[in-house]
Amino acid sequence: MRKIFCSIAFLFVLSSGLAQEIALLKYQGGGDWYSNPTALPNLIEFSNQQINTSIEAQPVTVETSSPELFNYAFVHMTGHGNVYFSEEDVENLRTYLLSGGFLHADDNYGMAPYFKEAIKTVFPEKEWVELSANHPIFNQAFSFPKGLPKIHEHDALPPQAFGIFDEDRLIVLFTYESDLGNGWEDPEVHNDPEEVRLKALQMGANILNYVFTR
């Protein structure tokens, strides 16, 4: 009954003026889900100014198992460490995503192996698909003809974007070896060149635009 109620409630949210709100996922496992505290507020401000979104200025923090998850069409997660989804988390997150939700996970260097293992418990039947540079997410308000931009260097590996799909709908986006969230932070946090920070914000705005207009 709870699953059906949440699905119906979420479909209502998607069809209402509340759809342009985003949440930060508070997950279990000890990973620093709270890292990059200025990232989402800065991305929201940039998107509202540059692509005319109407997103609430401050994102809400929501736990993976909470029914409140269904109030948000876009959920973001990041971190450097361990990610764990309980059985309740798995059921709630799976229902949310299959009901129309979207999860963007940005690897802040070190989260990747834990996140991939955790998401496998949510969708054991699905495989990651690398998004090619011609995927629509790279050509929304801003054009990225080479695909995901590189924001911070760690292991001299190329930036990659991976997706999980429900039929032809992208429901989970995992950005890897890019560090978009670091680029979204206040300029003095990482001292990125302005052109690099701008690329991060533009790519983030593309992701939001893709989710809110699909």
N, CA and C of each residue as an Amber inpcrd file, in Angstrom:
protein
   642
   0.8320000  -1.2010000   0.0000000   0.0000000   0.0000000   0.0000000
   0.8660000   1.2510000   0.0000000   1.9360000   1.2550000   0.8340000
   2.8220000   2.4130000   0.9030000   3.4660000   2.6800000  -0.4480000
   3.8890000   1.6240000  -1.1510000   4.5320000   1.7670000  -2.4460000
   3.5690000   2.3930000  -3.4540000   2.3290000   1.9380000  -3.4630000
   1.3380000   2.4780000  -4.4000000   1.0590000   3.9380000  -4.0840000
   0.9220000   4.2500000  -2.7970000   0.6400000   5.6340000  -2.4000000
   1.7680000   6.5590000  -2.8200000   3.0150000   6.1520000  -2.5990000
   4.1560000   6.9890000  -2.9470000   4.2360000   7.2070000  -4.4490000
   3.9550000   6.1670000  -5.2290000   3.9970000   6.2900000  -6.6780000
   2.9490000   7.2740000  -7.1740000   1.7260000   7.1820000  -6.6410000
   0.6610000   8.0970000  -7.0400000   1.0140000   9.5210000  -6.6230000
   1.5440000   9.6700000  -5.4180000   1.9250000  10.9980000  -4.9360000
   3.0150000  11.5980000  -5.8020000   3.9570000  10.7790000  -6.2300000
   5.0630000  11.2710000  -7.0400000   4.5870000  11.7020000  -8.4180000
   3.6820000  10.9510000  -9.0070000   3.1280000  11.3490000 -10.2960000
   2.4120000  12.6830000 -10.1720000   1.7830000  12.9230000  -9.0140000
   1.1350000  14.2170000  -8.7780000   2.1710000  15.3280000  -8.7220000
   3.2890000  15.0800000  -8.0390000   4.3480000  16.0760000  -7.9390000
   4.8840000  16.4270000  -9.3110000   5.0890000  15.4240000 -10.1580000
   5.6260000  15.6710000 -11.4820000   4.6890000  16.5240000 -12.3240000
   3.4100000  16.4330000 -12.0780000   2.4470000  17.1840000 -12.8750000
   2.0930000  18.5270000 -12.2570000   2.7200000  18.8680000 -11.1310000
   2.3960000  20.1110000 -10.4370000   3.5550000  21.0840000 -10.4960000
   3.3620000  22.2650000  -9.9390000   4.4040000  23.2790000  -9.9310000
   5.5260000  22.9640000  -8.9690000   5.4170000  21.8810000  -8.1940000
   6.4600000  21.5400000  -7.2400000   7.5860000  20.7360000  -7.8590000
   7.4790000  20.3880000  -9.1350000   8.4270000  19.4580000  -9.7380000
   9.8360000  20.0190000  -9.7940000   9.9940000  21.3590000  -9.8960000
  11.3340000  21.9330000  -9.9930000  11.9050000  22.2030000  -8.6070000
  12.0870000  21.1540000  -7.8650000  12.7890000  21.1840000  -6.5920000
  13.7650000  20.0210000  -6.5880000  14.8790000  20.2090000  -5.9100000
  15.8680000  19.1350000  -5.8710000  16.2460000  18.8280000  -4.4300000
  16.7520000  17.6140000  -4.2460000  17.1120000  17.1620000  -2.9080000
  18.4990000  16.5430000  -2.9250000  19.1670000  16.6190000  -1.7920000
  20.4460000  15.9640000  -1.5660000  20.1920000  14.6780000  -0.8030000
  20.7180000  13.5660000  -1.2980000  20.4660000  12.2660000  -0.6860000
  21.4110000  12.0230000   0.4900000  20.8220000  11.7570000   1.6580000
  21.5670000  11.3750000   2.8520000  21.5270000   9.8540000   2.9440000
  22.6280000   9.2250000   2.5900000  22.6930000   7.7660000   2.5590000
  23.4700000   7.2280000   3.7580000  23.3580000   5.9200000   3.9720000
  24.0550000   5.2500000   5.0670000  25.4170000   4.7330000   4.6000000
  26.2320000   4.2850000   5.5630000  27.4900000   3.6310000   5.2290000
  28.7240000   4.3550000   5.6970000  28.5860000   5.5960000   6.1020000
  29.7420000   6.3320000   6.6040000  30.3770000   7.2820000   5.6090000
  29.9410000   7.2340000   4.3510000  30.4600000   8.1660000   3.3560000
  29.9950000   9.5870000   3.6430000  30.7640000  10.5540000   3.1710000
  30.4510000  11.9570000   3.4720000  29.4520000  12.5090000   2.4550000
  28.2030000  12.1300000   2.6510000  27.1090000  12.5640000   1.7770000
  26.9540000  14.0760000   1.7810000  27.4820000  14.7390000   2.8050000
  27.3280000  16.1730000   3.0220000  28.4590000  16.9950000   2.3940000
  29.3670000  16.3480000   1.6640000  30.4920000  17.0860000   1.0830000
  30.0140000  18.0770000   0.0210000  30.8650000  19.0360000  -0.2980000
  30.5290000  20.0980000  -1.2640000  29.2670000  20.8650000  -0.8640000
  29.2340000  21.4540000   0.3380000  27.9990000  22.0790000   0.8230000
  27.5230000  23.2730000   0.0080000  28.4250000  23.9560000  -0.6950000
  27.9890000  25.1170000  -1.4860000  27.6520000  24.7470000  -2.9270000
  27.8420000  23.4850000  -3.2960000  27.7110000  23.0850000  -4.7000000
  26.2860000  23.2370000  -5.2350000  25.3330000  22.5820000  -4.6060000
  23.9640000  22.6150000  -5.1260000  23.3460000  24.0170000  -5.0770000
  23.5030000  24.7770000  -3.9900000  22.9660000  26.1390000  -4.0200000
  23.5300000  26.9840000  -5.1680000  24.8290000  26.8380000  -5.4460000
  25.4250000  27.5820000  -6.5560000  24.8940000  27.1150000  -7.9040000
  24.7240000  25.8070000  -8.0550000  24.1800000  25.2820000  -9.3110000
  22.7470000  25.7630000  -9.5140000  21.9620000  25.7590000  -8.4550000
  20.5790000  26.2270000  -8.5480000  20.5390000  27.6940000  -8.9680000
  21.3760000  28.5230000  -8.3300000  21.4020000  29.9460000  -8.6720000
  21.7990000  30.1500000 -10.1340000  22.8150000  29.4170000 -10.5780000
  23.2630000  29.5250000 -11.9700000  22.1480000  29.1110000 -12.9330000
  21.5010000  28.0060000 -12.6570000  20.4560000  27.4990000 -13.5400000
  19.2530000  28.4370000 -13.5880000  18.8560000  28.9510000 -12.4290000
  17.7350000  29.8810000 -12.4060000  18.0310000  31.1480000 -13.2040000
  19.2850000  31.5860000 -13.1660000  19.6590000  32.8100000 -13.8790000
  19.8820000  32.5690000 -15.3670000  20.4790000  31.4230000 -15.7060000
  20.9450000  31.2050000 -17.0720000  19.9700000  30.4320000 -17.9580000
  19.1760000  29.5480000 -17.3910000  18.2770000  28.7500000 -18.2370000
  16.8230000  28.8370000 -17.7670000  16.5680000  29.8030000 -16.8860000
  15.1980000  30.1240000 -16.4790000  14.4800000  28.9890000 -15.7650000
  15.2100000  28.1890000 -15.0090000  14.5450000  27.2530000 -14.1120000
  13.9840000  28.0450000 -12.9300000  13.1220000  27.4070000 -12.1690000
  12.5090000  28.0530000 -10.9980000  12.6620000  27.1410000  -9.7910000
  13.8970000  26.8180000  -9.4870000  14.1980000  25.8590000  -8.4280000
  14.3580000  26.5930000  -7.1090000  13.8210000  26.0100000  -6.0430000
  14.0040000  26.5710000  -4.7110000  15.4940000  26.7440000  -4.4220000
  15.8600000  27.8770000  -3.8320000  17.2700000  28.2400000  -3.6750000
  18.0610000  27.2480000  -2.8440000  17.4320000  26.6660000  -1.8180000
  18.1330000  25.7290000  -0.9450000  17.6040000  24.3150000  -1.1360000
  18.4680000  23.3780000  -1.5240000  18.0090000  21.9900000  -1.6630000
  17.6590000  21.3980000  -0.3110000  16.7700000  20.4390000  -0.3240000
  16.3480000  19.7420000   0.8900000  17.1650000  18.4590000   1.0270000
  17.5170000  18.0990000   2.2460000  18.1880000  16.8230000   2.4980000
  17.1390000  15.7560000   2.7700000  17.2590000  14.6170000   2.0930000
  16.2750000  13.5560000   2.2460000  16.9830000  12.2150000   2.3980000
  16.4950000  11.3890000   3.3100000  17.0800000  10.0680000   3.5220000
  16.5400000   9.0930000   2.4880000  17.3450000   8.0980000   2.1640000
  17.0110000   7.1650000   1.0890000  15.7060000   6.4360000   1.3290000
  15.3880000   6.1380000   2.5660000  14.1800000   5.3650000   2.8710000
  12.9430000   6.2330000   3.0880000  13.0970000   7.5450000   3.0310000
  11.9970000   8.4340000   3.4010000  10.9540000   8.5520000   2.2930000
   9.6580000   8.5880000   2.6580000   8.6090000   8.8830000   1.6720000
   8.7740000  10.2620000   1.0440000   9.5000000  11.1560000   1.7330000
   9.7280000  12.5080000   1.2080000  10.5190000  12.4840000  -0.0960000
  11.1980000  11.3870000  -0.3660000  11.9580000  11.2630000  -1.6120000
  11.0650000  11.5270000  -2.8220000   9.8030000  11.1310000  -2.7080000
   8.8710000  11.2330000  -3.8300000   8.3950000  12.6650000  -4.0830000
   8.8360000  13.6080000  -3.2640000   8.4850000  15.0070000  -3.4780000
   9.4200000  15.7030000  -4.4600000  10.4740000  14.9860000  -4.9170000
  11.5050000  15.6380000  -5.7040000  11.7620000  14.8780000  -6.9900000
  11.7010000  15.6060000  -8.1090000  11.9510000  14.9780000  -9.4080000
  13.4270000  14.7280000  -9.6440000  14.2950000  15.4440000  -8.9100000
  15.7440000  15.3430000  -9.0910000  16.3900000  15.1710000  -7.7210000
  17.1710000  14.0980000  -7.5750000  17.8940000  13.8460000  -6.3340000
  19.3750000  13.6890000  -6.6700000  20.2150000  14.3520000  -5.8810000
  21.6630000  14.3610000  -6.1050000  22.3630000  13.6950000  -4.9330000
  23.4470000  12.9680000  -5.2220000  24.2730000  12.4200000  -4.1560000
  25.7400000  12.5280000  -4.5450000  26.5920000  12.6390000  -3.5310000
  28.0210000  12.7410000  -3.7750000  28.7660000  12.2020000  -2.5610000
  30.0800000  12.2850000  -2.5760000  30.8810000  11.8090000  -1.4520000
  32.1730000  11.1700000  -1.8990000  32.9700000  10.7970000  -0.8930000
  34.2640000  10.1710000  -1.1430000  34.3150000   8.7190000  -0.6810000
  33.3460000   8.2800000   0.1190000  33.4970000   6.9980000   0.7840000
  32.3570000   6.0240000   0.6110000  32.1040000   5.2580000   1.6530000
  31.1960000   4.1220000   1.5890000  29.7370000   4.5450000   1.4170000
  29.0240000   3.7440000   0.6520000  27.5850000   3.9160000   0.4390000
  26.8990000   2.6030000   0.7690000  25.8520000   2.6630000   1.5780000
  25.1210000   1.4440000   1.9300000  23.6240000   1.7090000   1.8410000
  22.9120000   0.7940000   1.1720000  21.4600000   0.8640000   1.0930000
  20.8770000  -0.3400000   1.8170000  20.0530000  -0.0790000   2.8350000
  19.3540000  -1.1590000   3.5340000  18.2470000  -1.7010000   2.6350000
  17.5780000  -2.7610000   3.0720000  16.4640000  -3.3120000   2.3000000
  15.3660000  -2.2620000   2.1090000  15.1040000  -1.4870000   3.1520000
  14.0950000  -0.4290000   3.0550000  14.5370000   0.6530000   2.0690000
  15.8190000   0.9980000   2.1310000  16.3620000   1.9740000   1.1760000
  16.1910000   1.4860000  -0.2540000  16.5470000   0.2360000  -0.4700000
  16.4920000  -0.3580000  -1.8090000  15.0780000  -0.3050000  -2.3670000
  14.1110000  -0.7210000  -1.5620000  12.7190000  -0.7390000  -2.0200000
  12.2350000   0.6670000  -2.3490000  12.5510000   1.6180000  -1.4740000
  12.0770000   2.9870000  -1.6660000  12.7280000   3.6400000  -2.8820000
  14.0520000   3.4690000  -3.0040000  14.7690000   4.0910000  -4.1120000
  14.3660000   3.4810000  -5.4460000  14.1870000   2.1830000  -5.4750000
  13.7710000   1.5160000  -6.7100000  12.3780000   2.0070000  -7.1420000
  11.4560000   2.0620000  -6.1890000  10.1080000   2.5330000  -6.5140000
  10.1350000   3.9680000  -7.0000000  10.9080000   4.8070000  -6.3210000
  11.0380000   6.2110000  -6.7110000  11.5400000   6.3370000  -8.1470000
  12.5910000   5.6270000  -8.4830000  13.1880000   5.7540000  -9.8060000
  12.2940000   5.1780000 -10.9010000  11.6560000   4.0610000 -10.6350000
  10.7790000   3.4520000 -11.6420000   9.4600000   4.2150000 -11.7740000
   9.1520000   5.0780000 -10.8130000   7.9260000   5.8730000 -10.8680000
   8.1220000   7.2120000 -11.5710000   9.3460000   7.4940000 -12.0060000
   9.6040000   8.7440000 -12.7120000  10.7120000   9.5870000 -12.1330000
  11.3240000   9.1440000 -11.0410000  12.3780000   9.9220000 -10.3990000
  13.7100000   9.8250000 -11.1150000  14.6520000  10.6450000 -10.6700000
  15.9780000  10.7080000 -11.2870000  17.0230000  10.8910000 -10.1970000
  18.0840000  10.1040000 -10.2720000  19.1990000  10.1930000  -9.3330000
  20.4700000  10.5440000 -10.0870000  21.1330000  11.6270000  -9.6710000
  22.4520000  11.9720000 -10.1910000  23.4660000  11.7280000  -9.0880000
  24.4070000  10.8310000  -9.3400000  25.4890000  10.5510000  -8.4040000
  26.7880000  11.0910000  -8.9970000  27.4300000  11.9920000  -8.2870000
  28.6820000  12.5910000  -8.7380000  29.8100000  12.0930000  -7.8470000
  30.7100000  11.3180000  -8.4080000  31.8280000  10.7600000  -7.6430000
  32.7960000  11.8800000  -7.2860000  32.9120000  12.1330000  -5.9940000
  33.8160000  13.1660000  -5.4980000  35.1820000  12.5640000  -5.1890000
  35.5150000  11.5330000  -5.9500000  36.7710000  10.7850000  -5.8620000
  36.7860000   9.8540000  -4.6460000  36.5020000   8.5850000  -4.9100000
  36.5500000   7.5590000  -3.8760000  35.2280000   6.8740000  -3.6230000
  34.1380000   7.4330000  -4.1460000  32.8110000   6.8590000  -3.9090000
  32.4710000   5.7470000  -4.8950000  33.1080000   5.7440000  -6.0520000
  32.6860000   4.9050000  -7.1800000  32.4720000   3.4340000  -6.8430000
  33.4540000   2.7200000  -6.2560000  33.2300000   1.2850000  -6.0360000
  32.0880000   0.9890000  -5.0810000  31.9120000   1.8370000  -4.0750000
  30.8500000   1.6340000  -3.0920000  29.4870000   1.9450000  -3.6920000
  29.4110000   3.0110000  -4.4660000  28.1420000   3.3710000  -5.0890000
  27.7010000   2.3070000  -6.0880000  28.6250000   1.8270000  -6.9010000
  28.2660000   0.8160000  -7.8960000  27.7730000  -0.4650000  -7.2360000
  28.3910000  -0.8280000  -6.1210000  27.9390000  -2.0220000  -5.3950000
  26.5670000  -1.7930000  -4.7900000  26.3500000  -0.5920000  -4.2470000
  25.0640000  -0.2890000  -3.6080000  23.9400000  -0.2400000  -4.6360000
  24.1830000   0.3950000  -5.7800000  23.1170000   0.5260000  -6.7760000
  22.7950000  -0.8250000  -7.4020000  23.7360000  -1.7510000  -7.3530000
  23.4660000  -3.1000000  -7.8650000  22.4170000  -3.8010000  -7.0200000
  22.2980000  -3.4310000  -5.7470000  21.2470000  -4.0220000  -4.9130000
  19.8790000  -3.4560000  -5.2780000  19.8560000  -2.2550000  -5.8650000
  18.6020000  -1.6340000  -6.2780000  18.1490000  -2.1910000  -7.6210000
  19.1080000  -2.3600000  -8.5400000  18.7950000  -2.8630000  -9.8830000
  19.7470000  -3.9970000 -10.2610000  19.5780000  -5.1730000  -9.6330000
  20.4910000  -6.2850000  -9.9360000  20.3820000  -6.7710000 -11.3760000
  19.2730000  -6.4590000 -12.0300000  19.0390000  -6.9380000 -13.3910000
  19.5420000  -5.9750000 -14.4560000  20.0210000  -4.7920000 -14.0400000
  20.4190000  -3.7700000 -15.0100000  21.9340000  -3.5890000 -15.0330000
  22.4420000  -3.1190000 -16.1850000  23.8670000  -2.8560000 -16.3440000
  24.0810000  -1.3730000 -16.6330000  25.2580000  -0.8920000 -16.2520000
  25.6280000   0.4730000 -16.5840000  25.8680000   0.6110000 -18.0820000
  25.4380000   1.7190000 -18.6380000  25.6690000   2.0380000 -20.0430000
  26.4320000   3.3570000 -20.0870000  27.5860000   3.3680000 -20.7570000
  28.3150000   4.6270000 -20.8790000  27.6110000   5.5180000 -21.8970000
  27.3880000   6.7800000 -21.5280000  26.7130000   7.7150000 -22.4110000
  27.7090000   8.2830000 -23.4150000  27.3840000   8.1700000 -24.6770000
  28.2460000   8.7210000 -25.7150000  28.0800000  10.2350000 -25.7720000
  29.0020000  10.8880000 -26.4490000  28.9930000  12.3440000 -26.5180000
  27.7750000  12.8940000 -27.2460000  27.0810000  12.0490000 -28.0140000
  25.8930000  12.5320000 -28.7300000  24.6020000  12.3300000 -27.9400000
  24.7070000  11.9090000 -26.6780000  23.5060000  11.7970000 -25.8570000
  22.9220000  13.1950000 -25.6430000  21.5910000  13.3300000 -25.6300000
  20.9590000  14.6560000 -25.4900000  21.3700000  15.4280000 -24.2430000
  21.8000000  14.7510000 -23.1990000  22.1550000  15.4590000 -21.9640000
  23.3410000  16.3940000 -22.1630000  24.1500000  16.1180000 -23.2000000
  25.3120000  16.9560000 -23.4790000  25.0010000  18.0770000 -24.4680000
  23.7720000  18.1670000 -24.8810000  23.3940000  19.1920000 -25.8530000
  22.0270000  19.7640000 -25.4830000  21.9660000  20.3340000 -24.2810000
  20.7520000  20.9860000 -23.8130000  20.9170000  22.4930000 -24.0040000
  20.9030000  23.2410000 -22.9280000  21.1290000  24.6830000 -23.0220000
  22.5580000  24.9880000 -23.4540000  23.4820000  24.1020000 -23.0980000
  24.8920000  24.2760000 -23.4260000  25.3950000  23.0330000 -24.1560000
  26.3150000  23.2480000 -25.0780000  26.8000000  22.1570000 -25.9220000
  28.1480000  21.6450000 -25.4200000  28.2290000  20.3250000 -25.2610000
  29.4720000  19.6560000 -24.8980000  29.7270000  18.5550000 -25.9370000
  30.2780000  18.9220000 -27.0840000  30.4320000  17.9580000 -28.1790000
  31.3570000  16.7850000 -27.8650000  32.1910000  16.9370000 -26.8310000
  33.0830000  15.8410000 -26.4370000  32.5480000  15.0750000 -25.2300000
  31.3430000  15.4090000 -24.7940000  30.7550000  14.7230000 -23.6540000
  31.1280000  15.3770000 -22.3380000  31.1540000  14.5910000 -21.2810000
  31.3600000  15.0910000 -19.9200000  32.6920000  15.8330000 -19.7950000
  32.6750000  17.0630000 -19.2590000  33.9280000  17.8110000 -19.1190000
  34.7550000  17.3410000 -17.9270000  36.0520000  17.5400000 -18.0230000
  36.9680000  17.2450000 -16.9260000  37.1100000  18.4910000 -16.0680000
  36.8080000  18.3810000 -14.7730000  36.8920000  19.5340000 -13.8860000
  38.1190000  19.4310000 -12.9810000  38.3160000  18.2950000 -12.3300000
  39.4950000  18.0910000 -11.4820000  40.2510000  16.8440000 -11.9130000
  41.5520000  16.9050000 -11.8150000  42.4090000  15.7780000 -12.1790000
  42.7260000  14.9510000 -10.9470000  42.6260000  13.6250000 -11.0840000
  42.9960000  12.7310000  -9.9900000  43.9370000  11.6330000 -10.4700000
  43.4640000  10.8100000 -11.3600000  44.2330000   9.6460000 -11.7860000
  44.5820000   9.6730000 -13.2680000  44.5180000  10.8370000 -13.8840000
  44.7850000  10.9720000 -15.3200000  43.8650000  10.0780000 -16.1500000
  42.6430000   9.8820000 -15.6390000  41.6510000   9.0930000 -16.3550000
  40.6360000  10.0290000 -16.9970000  40.0520000   9.6130000 -18.1130000
  39.0790000  10.4840000 -18.7850000  37.7670000  10.5570000 -18.0060000
  37.0700000  11.6720000 -18.0750000  35.7470000  11.7560000 -17.4500000
  34.7620000  10.8700000 -18.1920000  33.8950000  10.2120000 -17.4460000
  32.9070000   9.3230000 -18.0500000  31.5480000   9.5410000 -17.4000000
  30.5140000   9.3920000 -18.1930000  29.1360000   9.4550000 -17.6970000
  28.4770000   8.1120000 -17.9660000  27.9470000   7.5050000 -16.9330000
  27.2920000   6.2050000 -17.0400000  25.8190000   6.3590000 -16.6530000
  24.9740000   5.5580000 -17.2820000  23.5620000   5.6270000 -16.9900000
  22.9360000   4.2760000 -16.7560000  21.8610000   4.2720000 -15.9940000
  20.9620000   3.1330000 -15.8760000  19.6280000   3.5710000 -16.4600000
  19.0570000   2.7310000 -17.2910000  17.8420000   3.0850000 -18.0190000
  16.6880000   2.1790000 -17.6150000  15.4950000   2.7360000 -17.6110000
  14.2580000   1.9760000 -17.5350000  13.6240000   2.0780000 -18.9140000
  13.7410000   1.0190000 -19.6890000  13.4360000   1.0430000 -21.1200000
  14.3180000   2.1180000 -21.7540000  13.7460000   3.1900000 -22.3090000
  14.6020000   4.2050000 -22.9220000  14.7480000   5.4520000 -22.0490000
  14.3120000   5.3960000 -20.7980000  14.3840000   6.5560000 -19.9130000
  15.5740000   6.4530000 -18.9780000  16.4230000   7.4740000 -19.0020000
  17.5650000   7.5330000 -18.0990000  17.0630000   7.8200000 -16.6890000
  17.3690000   6.9340000 -15.7420000  16.8750000   7.1070000 -14.3830000
  17.9990000   7.3270000 -13.3720000  19.2090000   6.8670000 -13.6830000
  20.3730000   7.1100000 -12.8260000  21.5170000   7.5880000 -13.7100000
  22.1080000   8.7110000 -13.3410000  23.2930000   9.2270000 -14.0160000
  24.4470000   9.2190000 -13.0280000  25.5630000   8.6100000 -13.4250000
  26.7560000   8.5660000 -12.5810000  27.8850000   9.2610000 -13.3190000
  28.3380000  10.4050000 -12.7910000  29.4460000  11.1390000 -13.3930000
  30.7260000  10.7990000 -12.6390000  31.7380000  10.3530000 -13.3980000
  32.9380000   9.7250000 -12.8370000  34.1900000  10.3870000 -13.4090000
  35.1910000  10.6050000 -12.5420000  36.4630000  11.2240000 -12.9340000
  36.2620000  12.6100000 -13.5510000  35.2580000  13.3130000 -13.0680000
  34.9890000  14.6700000 -13.5440000  34.9900000  15.6570000 -12.3800000
  34.3340000  15.2930000 -11.2820000  34.1920000  16.1600000 -10.1050000
  33.3880000  17.4190000 -10.4120000  32.2260000  17.2290000 -11.0010000
  31.3610000  18.3680000 -11.2780000  31.0650000  19.1690000 -10.0110000
  30.7710000  18.4590000  -8.9270000  30.3930000  19.1210000  -7.6830000
  31.4590000  20.0520000  -7.1510000  32.7300000  19.6800000  -7.3080000
  33.8010000  20.5760000  -6.8820000  33.7800000  21.8620000  -7.7020000
  33.4640000  21.7280000  -8.9810000  33.3770000  22.9060000  -9.8360000
  32.1890000  23.7930000  -9.5130000  31.1600000  23.2280000  -8.8960000
  29.9880000  24.0190000  -8.5170000  30.2040000  24.8100000  -7.2330000
  31.2030000  24.4040000  -6.4600000  31.4120000  25.0520000  -5.1620000
  31.8460000  26.5120000  -5.3120000  31.8240000  27.2490000  -4.1950000
  32.2880000  28.6360000  -4.1950000  33.6950000  28.7080000  -4.7820000
  34.0100000  29.7510000  -5.5250000  35.3010000  29.8240000  -6.2280000
  36.5180000  29.6380000  -5.3280000  36.4570000  30.1530000  -4.1110000
  37.6270000  30.0930000  -3.2330000  37.8580000  28.7120000  -2.6230000
  36.9050000  27.8080000  -2.7480000  37.0560000  26.4820000  -2.1400000
  38.1420000  25.6830000  -2.8500000  38.1200000  25.6740000  -4.1770000
  39.0980000  24.8890000  -4.9330000  39.9740000  25.7440000  -5.8480000
  39.6970000  27.0280000  -5.9110000  40.4760000  27.9520000  -6.7410000
  40.5570000  27.5050000  -8.2020000  39.4460000  26.9960000  -8.7010000
  39.4010000  26.6090000 -10.1080000  39.4240000  27.8530000 -10.9960000
  40.0630000  27.7530000 -12.1600000  39.9300000  28.8470000 -13.1340000
  38.4550000  29.0540000 -13.4760000  38.0900000  30.3000000 -13.7460000
  36.6880000  30.6060000 -13.9850000  36.1120000  29.8210000 -15.1500000
  36.9250000  29.5960000 -16.2010000  36.4150000  28.8600000 -17.3580000
  36.1330000  27.3980000 -17.0260000  36.8980000  26.8370000 -16.1000000
  36.6710000  25.4580000 -15.6690000  35.4100000  25.3840000 -14.8150000
  35.2770000  26.3200000 -13.8930000  34.0830000  26.3540000 -13.0350000
  32.8310000  26.5690000 -13.8830000  32.9410000  27.4190000 -14.9190000
  31.8000000  27.6700000 -15.7880000  31.3740000  26.4010000 -16.5140000
  32.3340000  25.6110000 -16.9740000  31.9980000  24.3420000 -17.6440000
  31.2390000  23.4180000 -16.7050000  31.6740000  23.3640000 -15.4440000
  30.9950000  22.5070000 -14.4690000  29.5540000  22.9620000 -14.2640000
  29.3550000  24.2560000 -14.1090000  28.0120000  24.7940000 -13.8920000
  27.1320000  24.5950000 -15.1170000  27.6930000  24.7840000 -16.2980000
  26.9180000  24.5850000 -17.5300000  26.5080000  23.1250000 -17.6910000
  27.4160000  22.1930000 -17.3770000  27.0610000  20.7820000 -17.4700000
  26.0030000  20.4280000 -16.4360000  26.1170000  20.9930000 -15.2410000
  25.0920000  20.7600000 -14.2240000  23.7360000  21.2970000 -14.6480000
  23.7350000  22.4740000 -15.2700000  22.4880000  23.0520000 -15.7650000
  21.8890000  22.1830000 -16.8610000  22.7400000  21.6030000 -17.6970000
  22.2500000  20.6750000 -18.7200000  21.5320000  19.4840000 -18.0950000
  22.1080000  18.9530000 -17.0240000  21.5000000  17.7900000 -16.3670000
  20.1240000  18.1620000 -15.8120000  20.0520000  19.3090000 -15.1510000
  18.7700000  19.7640000 -14.6140000  17.7530000  19.9920000 -15.7270000
  18.1750000  20.6520000 -16.7810000  17.2800000  20.9320000 -17.8960000
  16.7640000  19.6360000 -18.5300000  17.6390000  18.6660000 -18.6550000
  17.2680000  17.3630000 -19.2240000  16.1930000  16.6980000 -18.3690000
  16.3630000  16.7490000 -17.0670000  15.4070000  16.0950000 -16.1790000
  14.0650000  16.8260000 -16.1610000  14.0910000  18.1350000 -16.0900000
  12.8550000  18.9020000 -15.9300000  12.0750000  19.1020000 -17.2200000
  12.6700000  18.7750000 -18.3510000  11.9620000  18.9810000 -19.6250000
  11.6840000  17.6910000 -20.3750000  12.0670000  16.5480000 -19.8310000
  11.8880000  15.2940000 -20.5610000  10.4360000  14.8420000 -20.4860000
